[in-house]
Amino acid sequence: MSAAGRGFTLLELLVALFIAAVMFAMGYGAISQAATSRDSLQQQQAHLLELQTAVRVLEQDFVQLAPRPVRQAVGDEPAQPALQGSVPGAQPIVALTRGGWANPVGLQRPGLQRVAYFLENGTLRREYWNVLDPTLASTTSKRNLMTHVKAMTLRYLDQSHQWQEQWPPGTAVIQQQEWTLRQRPLAVEITLDTEDWGKIVRIIEIAG
C-alpha cells in the first residue's frame, strides 16, 4: 500500500513536528532580533535628539549673553556676575543672563532672563527664574534637556586669549568691581561627556 493510502507513521509525524519547531524557532529568533534592533535604534534616535536639543539651547543662551549682573537673593550679598562659571564639580555648572526672552502674550517683564545649568544623576537640567533679580521667595522653572551625561565642563576664553576654568577669572572674582561683573569672554568651550557618543565639544563665540 502507498504512503498516501496508509497515512503517516508516528516517526514521520515526529520528524515533521521537529522540522516545524526548528523553523518556528528560527523565525521567532529573527523577529525578536528585529524588534530588539528597532528598540535600540529608537533609543539611539531619542538620545541623539536630546543631544541636538541640548546643544541648540546652550548655543542660544550663550549667543545672547547679556552684560547684566543680577542681585543676590539676600540683598547684602555681592551681586552675581552676568556670567558665573563655577569651578569644576560645583553646582550650578554655569549661570548667566541672556537676552531675547520671548514674550508672545505681552507680560510685564523684561526681555532679559537668568538661567542656570545643573547636572544631577546623569541628567542635564536647565532652570530659569521668572524674575531677573530673584528674592528668597522666587522659584525657577525646570527643564531636563538630556540624560546619560557623565560630565559637563566649560572653559572661557578671556581677552588675552587664555582659556579659564571658571568665570569671572580668579583675580576678577576677588576684585568684585562693576566691570568684572559685566565682563564676558570671547568664547565658551562646552564639553559634554556622554555615555553614547563619548565627548562632544562645542565652541561658541560670544558677540562683543
RALIN-V670620 format. One record per backbone hydrogen bond with DSSP energy under -0.5 kcal/mol. NH is the residue of the N-H (numbers start at 0). CO is the residue of the C=O. E is the energy in kcal/mol with one decimal. If there is no record, write none. Layout:
BEGIN
nh = {NH;NH}
co = {CO;CO}
e = {E;E}
END
This chain:
BEGIN
nh = {5;6;12;13;14;15;16;17;18;19;20;21;22;23;24;25;26;27;28;29;30;31;32;33;34;35;36;37;38;39;40;41;42;43;44;45;46;47;48;49;50;51;52;53;54;55;56;57;58;59;60;61;62;63;64;65;67;68;69;74;76;79;81;83;84;84;85;85;89;91;92;93;94;95;96;97;97;98;100;101;105;108;112;114;114;115;116;117;119;122;123;124;124;125;126;127;128;129;133;135;137;140;142;144;144;145;148;149;149;150;152;154;155;156;157;157;160;163;166;171;172;173;174;175;180;181;182;185;186;187;188;189;189;190;191;191;192;192;193;193;194;197;199;200;201;203;203;204;205;206}
co = {1;2;8;9;10;11;12;13;14;15;16;17;18;19;20;21;22;23;24;25;26;27;28;29;30;31;32;33;34;35;36;37;38;39;40;41;42;43;44;45;46;47;48;49;50;51;52;53;54;55;56;57;58;59;61;96;65;66;79;72;73;69;180;94;82;166;83;92;86;116;116;116;83;114;81;95;112;63;110;99;102;106;97;95;112;126;93;124;122;119;145;117;122;142;115;140;113;138;131;72;134;127;125;123;142;123;121;147;192;192;190;188;163;186;155;161;157;155;84;168;168;169;170;171;176;177;178;156;156;203;154;187;201;152;189;199;150;190;191;197;147;193;191;198;189;187;201;202;185;204}
e = {-2.0;-1.4;-2.1;-2.4;-2.4;-2.4;-2.6;-2.4;-2.5;-2.4;-2.5;-2.4;-2.4;-2.4;-2.6;-2.4;-2.4;-3.0;-2.5;-2.0;-2.3;-3.0;-2.4;-2.2;-2.5;-2.5;-2.6;-2.4;-2.5;-2.5;-2.4;-2.6;-2.3;-2.3;-2.4;-2.2;-2.3;-2.4;-2.3;-2.0;-2.2;-2.6;-2.4;-2.8;-2.5;-2.1;-2.5;-2.5;-2.4;-2.4;-2.2;-2.4;-2.7;-1.3;-1.6;-3.2;-2.1;-0.5;-1.8;-0.6;-1.7;-3.0;-3.4;-3.3;-0.5;-2.3;-0.7;-1.7;-2.1;-0.5;-2.4;-0.9;-1.9;-2.4;-1.7;-0.5;-2.9;-2.7;-2.7;-0.7;-1.4;-1.8;-2.6;-2.7;-0.6;-2.4;-2.4;-2.6;-2.1;-1.7;-3.0;-3.2;-0.6;-3.0;-2.8;-1.8;-2.1;-1.0;-0.8;-0.6;-1.3;-2.7;-2.2;-2.8;-0.6;-1.4;-2.3;-0.5;-3.0;-1.3;-2.2;-1.9;-2.5;-2.6;-0.7;-2.6;-2.0;-2.9;-1.9;-0.5;-2.1;-1.4;-1.8;-2.2;-1.6;-1.1;-0.7;-3.4;-0.7;-2.5;-2.8;-0.6;-3.2;-2.8;-0.5;-2.9;-3.0;-0.6;-0.8;-3.2;-2.2;-0.9;-3.0;-0.5;-2.7;-3.1;-0.5;-0.5;-2.6;-0.5}
END
